[in-house]
C-alpha cells in the first residue's frame, strides 16, 4: 500500500470513529439537548455520497470508512429522535403528574411548609419513570441545577421532588429497599465529598444524606405507605436541604412550625407518627422510607466520606 493510501485510510478511520464518544455520552446521560440534528443530517448525507462515490470507483477504503461513518451518524440521529419523541409523548403526562403531586399536598396535608411551597411555586418536580431504569447522572444533573437556582440568603423554603410514576410497591419494605438502593447509587456517582456539617455513618445521630456536597433530609412517599401523610399518589422522593431547617431555627420559627405539623399529622392520621424525631436525637435515616422501624433497624448500605 502506498504511503498516500495509508494516510488516506487512517484519516478515514479517525473521521469515522469521531462520533462514537458522542453516541456513548447520549446513551449514558439520556440527554440530547447539545446535539445539532442539522449537523448530523448533513454529515449523513455527505458520507452517504462518499460511500456511493467509493462504490462507483471500486475504492474499498472509501466504501468501508464512509459506510461505517454513515451508519454511526445515522445511529446518532436515531438516538436524538427517540429522545425527542419521548419528551413530546410524556409532556402532557408530566404536567398531570405534577398536578397530582401538588393536589396531594394541598389536600389538607399536615405539613404546612409543603403547602406553602406549592402556594409559592417553590417546588421542583422531575418525573424519572422507574427506579430501576432511571439514569443516575440525570438525577444528579437536575439536582445540581436545582442547587444552582437556590438563593442561600433567601428565607424561602424550597424543595426537590423526584417522581417515579411507573413504579408500584406493594409493601413498605419493598419501597424502602428501592429507596436506599437509589440513594446509594447517587452516592457512588457523586463526585463531591460528603458535607462536613453532617456524618456519613448511617447509625450516627448526626447522619444526613449528602449529595453534591449538600446534606438533604430525605422523605420517601408512595401510595401504600401506612402513614397518610406519606401516601402519595405515585412513588416519589423528597429532597429537603438541611440548611433550610437551620434557617428556620435561626429565625426562631422551627419549634413553632414543627409542633404545628405534628399536631396536624396527629389529627390527620389519628395518632402520632412514632418515627418523628428532631435532628440529633437519633439517626434520621430511620425516617427516610416512612416505614415504622425499631431501634434494631440497620441501613442496607454504608456510605463513605470519599
N, C-alpha and C positions, 0 to 999 in steps of 0.2 A: 504493500500500500504506500502510495506517495505521501510525503510529509503534508502536502496541502490537503489530501484526503483525510489524514489523521486529525489535523486541526479542524477540518470541517465537521468530522464525526464527533469530536469532543465538544465542539460548540453546540452541535445539535443535542447532545446528551444533557449538557448543563442547562440549555434552554428548556428542554423537556421536563427535567426534574424540578425546575424552579418553583412550580406551582404546588408541589407536594406539601411543603410546610404550611401553606395557606389552607390546604384541604384538611390537614390534621388539626389545625387551630380551630377551624369552623366546626369540625365534628366534636372536638374536646369541649369547647366553650358554648356550643349551641348558639353562637352569635354570628350574624352575617351583616350587621349594620355597616361595617367598614369595607364591605366588598362592593365594587362597581360592576353591576351586571353588563353595562355597555362595554366596559373594558374587556371582560371575558368573552362577550359575544363577538366582538371584533377580532379578538385573538383566535377564537374557534374558527371563524371564517377564514382568517389568514392562514393558519396551519392546515386547515382543510384544503385550501387551494394549493398549498405547498405539497400536500400529500398527493393530490391529483397530478400536479406537475411532475413529481417523482415517479409516479406510475407511467406517465406518458414518456418520460425519459429513461425508464427502467433503472432508476438510480435508487438502489436499496437503502443506503444510509439516509437519504431524504425521506423515503417512504416510511421507514421504521421510526425514526425520531419524530417526524411530524405526525405520523399516525398515532403514536403513543401520546404525544402532546395534545392532539385533538381530543382523545378520549379523556385525558386528565382534566382539561379545561372544560369539557362538556360535563364532567362529574361535578366540578365546582359550580357550574350554573345550576345543575340539578339540586345540589345542596342548598343553594340560595333560594330557588323557587320553592323547595319543600318547606323551608323555614318561614318564608313569607306567606305561603298559603296557609300554614298552621296558624300564624299570627292573625290572619284575616278570619279564619274559621272559628277561632277561640275568642275573638274580640268581644262580641256581644255576650258570650257566656261568662267572660271575665267580669264584665260590668255587673252581670246578675249575681255572681259570687260576692263581689264587693258589697252590693246592696244587701245580700243575705247576712253578711258579717256585721254590717252597720246596723241593720234592723235588729239582729240578735242582741247587740249591745244597748240599743236604745229602748228595747222592750223591757223596761223595768229591771235591767241588770243591776245587781247590788254595787258594782264598782262605779262610784260617781266619777272617778278620774277617767275611766274608759268612756263614760258618757260625754264628758267634757271634750275628750279627744275627737269624738265623732262630730260634736256640735261645732268645734273649731277647725274641723278638717285637718287634724294633725295626725291622721293615721296614714301609714304607708303600707299598702297591701299588695302582695305579689302571689300569683297562683302558679304553683310548680307541678301540679298534677298528681304525682305519685312519689312516695318516699323512696322507692327502690330505683326509679328511673331518673330522678332529679339529678341535674348536673351540679355538683358541689361548687365549682368555680362560679357558676351562675348566681347562686345564693350569695356567695362572698362578694361578688361584684355589686350586687344590689344592696347588700348591707353597707358596703364601702361608700356607695353613692348616697345612701341614707345618712350615714355619719357625716359626710361632707356637707350636707344641707342643714345640719343641726347647728343652731347658734348656742354655744356653751353658756353665754351670758344671759340667754333668754330664760324667763320664768315659766315658759310654756312647757307642758309635759307632752312629749312626742313618743310614738312607738312604731315598731315594725312588725308586721304580721305576715308569716309565710303560710299560705293555704295549700292544702293537698286534697283537692276535691275528688280525685279519682280513687282515693283510698277508703277502705272500710275496716273498722276494727271492732270485732265482736266483744272483746274483753278489754278491760283497763290494762291488764298485764301486757297484752299484745301491743297496745298503743305505747306503753312505757318502753318496751324493748325497741320499737321503731324510733321513738324519740331520742333515746340515748345513743342508738347507732348513728343517727344523723348528726347529733352534736359531736360525737367522736370523729366522724368523717370531716366535719367542718374544722375541728381542731387539727387534724392531721394535714389538711390542705392549707391551713392558716400560716402565713409567712411571718406573722408578728409574734413577739414574745408575750407571755402572759402578763396581764395587767398587774402591776406591782401593788396596787391597793387591795388586791384580794388574793386568796390562796388557791393553788391548783389541786390541793389534796381534797378529794370529794368528801372525806369524812370530817374535814375541818369546819368549825363554826364560821370561819372567815371565807369559806368557799363561795365563789360566784363564777359563772361560765364566762370565760374570757374569749372574745372573738375580735380579731383585728386590733388587739391591744386595749379593748374596752370591755368592762365587765357588764354582763347582762343578767337580769333576773328573768328566768325562763318560765313561761306559762304554757303548758300543753293542754289543748282542748280537743274534744271530739264528741260526736253525738251520743255515745254510750257511756259517758262519764257519769259517775254516781252523784256528783255534786251538780246541781242545776246551773250554777254559775260557770261551770267548765263544760257544760253540754252544748257545744257549738253546733251549728247546722252542718258543718264539714270539719274534718280534722285540720287543725292549724296549730302553729307555734307562735307565741307572742314573745317578742324580744324587747324587754324594758331595760333601758340603760340605768345602771346602778347610781350613777352620779346625779340623776334626776331625783332620786329619792333623797339624796343628800341635800339637794336644793330645797326640798320640802322641809327637811329638818332645820336647815339654817334659817328658813323663813318662819319657823315655829308653826308650821301647818301640818307636819307629818302625823303627830299623835291624834289631832282632831279628825283628819281625813281617814286615818287607819281605823279609829273607833267607829266612825260613821259607816265605813264599808263593812266592817264586821257585824255591826248591828243590822244593816240592811241584808247581809247574807244570811243571818240567823232568821230574819223574818221571811226571806225568800225561800229558804230551804226547810225551815222549821227546827233547825239545830245548828250549833256552832261547828264550823269546819275544824276537825281535830288536827289538821295538818298546818294550820296557820300559826306561824311564829315570827317574831321580829328577827331581823338580820343580826347574827352574832349569838343568838340563843342556841341554835343547833345548825347543822348543815342545811342550807336552803335547797340542796339537791333533792332532798326527800319530798319537796313540794312541787317539783317541776312537772311531773306527769299528771298530778291531780289524784292519783290513787292513794288511798289511805294505807300507810305502811307503819310498821312498828320500829322500835329502836334497833332491831337486828337487821334491818334492811341494808343491803350493800349495793352500791352502784355497779352495774355490769362492766364499766370501763374505768380506766385510770388515766389521768391527764398529767402531762409534764410541762415544765415552765419553758422548755426549749432554750 
